[in-house]
Amino acid sequence: MSKSIQSLDFLTQQFGHEKIVFIPVTETLVKARLHFAEQSCAEIHLQGAHLTHWQDTQGRKNLFTSPTAVYKEGGAIRGGNPIIFPQFGAGKLSQHGFARSSLWRVIETNVTEQATVICLELTEQDLKPHFTAQWQHTFVLRLTLTLAETLTTQLQIKNTDNQAFSFTFGFHTYLAIEAITQTQITGLSLLNYMDNLAQQQIFTELRNPVVIEEFTDRRYQGIPAEIVLTDHSSERKIVMQTQHCQDAFVWNPWQSGEKSFLDLAEGSYQQFVCIEPGVMKKAVMLLPENDFIAEQTLKRLD
């Protein structure tokens, strides 16, 4: 049975602050807008604990969210930084699991001179019946978003069940760019990758840097702690640093693939690259009363 939904008034009274404002998205959905420095802000939706906007301290937008994204209860939002759990991609559960389309609850906010922080939580009691039928385990997910000079997303997964369960997960990050043909990725050279568009064959990445020139859907294995995205058309450089992430998908649907997504406007493929760190190849086995913590930090260098 789902826990009570947090109303806009409740959120404002309990967790609101001059730098944390709760805003209605629809009649039933709410997002939080966080502020740090004068031009630095982020927006995170309670549905999916889904980060959809981040401006750095220079006011530069660094995440892509589709202008035709659909905001409805139980639906996934196209773009930003969806949280994928407990299944990355297709499998026995719904595509990409239930975390990105479930309604999370705010449990804590904190504002200091160093950072603006919000923490959201999801348990089995928050899930819709069709998800609990698919996933018969008890758990606690906690997502902590820290907006400072950088943007850090930390995901804590705790097994509160009396038996172990396994999962895959990912930060499905859509990084904003201005020109896909002028974009390069460093940090992936010489890694093995599985290509979803080549019958899931395994190859070795011989390019350095990696460029996107066609529909791309690849899972890189054994990723380093730092990957750098450079968009030469705007001199944009975004550093992605991760902890406890073994794999990363690189995805862009290109012109041919974007037509399959009704929530992607024509030409959107030129404006983003998905770099999706997490654990996908080999599932994590989590014992009772144990937890697993992963983290992604984004920073703009230019």
Residue, then its C-alpha position, 0 to 999 in steps of 0.5 A: m500500500s502506498k504511503s500518503i502523497q506529500s502535498l505542495d503545502f506540506l512540502t513547503q512548510q516542512f522542507g521549504h527554504e529561500k533556496i528550496v522552492f516547491i513548484p506544481v508541475t501538474e495537479t498531482l505532480v511537484k518538483a523542487r527548485l534548488h538555488f546555490a549561487e546567484q545563477s546556479c540552480a537545479e530542478i528535481h521532480l518527486q516523480g522518479a527523483h528525476l533531475t531535469h535541470w542544472q545551471d552552473t554558477q555561470g548560469r550555463k545549462n548542462l543537462f538536456t530535457s526534451p521540450t516535448a517531454v511528457y509530465k504525467e503520473g506513472g510516466a517517464i520524463r525524457g531527458g535530464n538524469p533519470i534514476i534506473f533501478p532495479q533493472f537497466g534496460a529490458g528484462k523481467l520487469s518493466q523497461h528500466g525498472f520502477a524507480r524513474s516512474s514512481l513517486w518519491r518522498v522528500i525526507e530532508t533538506n539542508v542549506t549552508e554556504q557550501a551547498t544546497v541539499i535535498c534527499l528523497e526516499l522510495t520504499e516498496q510501500d511507495l510502489k504501485p501494485h503492478f510494481t510490487a507484483q514484479w518486485q517482491h522485496t523490501f528496500v529503501l532507496r535514498l537519493t541525495l542531490t547536492l548543488a554546489e560548485t558541482l552537482t552530485t547525485q548519490l544513490q543509496i540502496k538498502n536491502t531491508d528484506n530477509q533475503a538477498f536480492s540482485f539489481t542493476f542500476g544507472f544514472h541515465t544522464y543526458l548531457a547538453i551540447e550544441a553540436i553532436t558532430q563537434t562533440q568528443i568523449t575521453g576516458l573510454s579508449l581501449l575499453n571493451y564495449m557491447d554494441n546493442l546495434a551489432q547483435q550485442q557483440i563485444f568490441t574494443e574501443l580503439r578511438n581516442p577520443v570517442v566521437i558520435e557519428e551515427f546511432t550509438d548504443r554501447r555499454y562500456q565495461g570497466i569505466p574509469a572514475e572520470i569521463v570528460l565530454t567536450d563540445h568544441s562548437s561551444e567550448r563546453k567541457i563537462v567532467m563526470q566523476t563516479q564512484h562504484c560505477q563499473d559500466a557506462f552506456v553511451w547513447n544517441p539515437w541520431q536522426s534515424g532513431e529519434k523518430s521512434f520517440l514521440d517525446l523527442a522533437e525533430g533534431s533533438y539528437q544534435q543537442f545531447v549525448c547520454i553517458e549513463p554510468g552504473v552497474m549493468k553487465k553483472a548485477v549487484m547481489l545485496l545481502p539483507e541489511n546491507d547497502f550499496i552507495a553509488e555517486q555521480t558528480l558533474k562539473r563544468l570546466d570551461 
